[in-house]
Amino acid sequence: MKKLLRWIAVAGVVSLSLSMALGETHRSHPSYGRALAELRYARAHVSLHAPGVPPDENELEAIQEIDKAMQDVKDASEDDGKNLADHPLIEASWGRVERLQRALALLDQAHGNIELRQQDSFLKGLKANSANQHVAKAREAIERAMHASRQSSRTHQ
């Protein structure tokens, strides 16, 4: 009888520990939350344009890649429920190149935060890897947009 009670107690402790461990994997990790915030802010920098100045094809591509990266991060964690407009203010005096440079820095920060949790589990690692591939594609598109913007400003001088 004592052995049976011990086994029941051990099974209960193991069950409780397992449920706590599984519950932890379903909660969002702070680094994923930071990555989502940085991705939203980077997207806002790329999306903001002067009145009458449409985004170029590279900026549109960057926005699409950032959106895909955000979806992968949400799939690997919990969606924080915040909309795209939930980000710090953007410096109004910055020109296109300065905003794009800031977007690159934010993408680098998001990449680092995604990397922090990539080893969380195999599935989450795959989603994090996919998110970082989208971040890399967004970076490339932003760099092309910056180059085009610089070329355009030289032409108009």
N, C-alpha and C positions, 0 to 999 in steps of 0.2 A: 504494500500500500504506500509506504514512504517513497519507494522508487517511482511509483506511478505519479505521485504528487510532484516529485522532483522533475520528472520528465515533462509534466504539464507546465510547471513553472518555467523550465528551460525553453519549452516550445513557445510559451507566452512571451518571454523576453526576446527570443529570436524573431517571432512574428512582429512584435512591437518595433524592434530595431529595423527589420526589413521594411515595414510600412513607413517608418520615419525616413529611411534612406531613399525609398522610392518617392516619397513626397518631396524630398529635397530636390530630386532631379526634375520635378515638374514645375518648381518655382523658378521665377526669373532670377538670374544672377545679376548683381549690380553692374558688372562690366557689360552685359548685354543691354541694360537700360541706358548706360552711358553711350554705348555704340549707337543705339536708336536716336538718342538726343543729338549726337554729333552728325549722324546721317541726315536728320531733319534740318539741322542748321546748315550743313553743306548744301543741301538741296535748295534751301531758301537763298543762299548766296548765288547759286547758279541760275535760279529762276528770276531773280530781281533784275529788271531792265528799266532803262529810262523810257519815259512815255514815247511811243512811236518807234521804238527800237525793238524789233522782234528778236527772240533768241535764235542763234544760228544752229545749224544741224548738229554740230558737236555738243552744244549745250543741251539740246533736246535728247541726244543720246546719253549724255551724262545723267540727266534727270531720270531717264528710263532705267539706267543701270543702278542708280542710287535707290530707286523704288524697288527694284528686284533684290538688292542687298537688304533693304529694310524688311521685305517680306521673308527672306531667308532667316534673318535674325529673329523675327517674330515666330517663325515656325520652329526655331531651335529653342525658344524660351516662351515666355508669355508676352502677349501683346500688351504694351503699357497703356493702350487705349487713348493715347494722345493723338491729336490731329497734326497735320503737317505745319500748321501755323503756330504750333506750340514750340517756340524757340526764342532765344534772346534776340534783341533788336539788332538789325544790321546797320552798320555805320553808313549813314546816308551820303556822306561826302566821298565815299570810295567810288572809284571808277570800275569799269568792267574787269580789268586785269587784277586790281586789288581784291575784288570780291572773289574772283576765280582762284587767286593765290590762297585766300583764306579758306575757300572750299577744299583745296588740296590739303591744307594743314588739318582740317577737320576730318577728311577722309583718312589721313594717316593715323589720327587718334582713334577713329572708329576701327580701323584695321587692327590696331594694337589691342583694343578692348575685346574685339571678336576673338583674336588669338588667345587671350587669357583663358577663355572657356572652351576652346576648340577640343581639348582632350576630355571634356565632360563625359561624353559617351560616343559611341561610334556614329549613331544617327545624328546627334547634335554636331559632331565633328564634320560630318559630310555637309550639313547645312551651313556651318560656319565657313567651311572651305569654299562652298558655293558663294556665300555672301562676300568673302574676300576676293573671289574672282570678279564679282560684279563691281566691287570697290576699285579693283585694278583697272577694269574697263572704263569706269567713270573717270578715274585719274587720267587715263590716256585721252579720253574725249575732252576733258577740261584743258589738258596741255595743248591739244590741237586748237581749241577755242582761243586760248591765250595767244598762241602763235598767230592765228588768223587776225585777232584783234590788234596785235602789235604791227603786223604787216599792213593792216588797213590804216592804222594811225600814221604810219610812215608815208603811205601813199598820199594821204590827205594833207601832208605838211608842205 
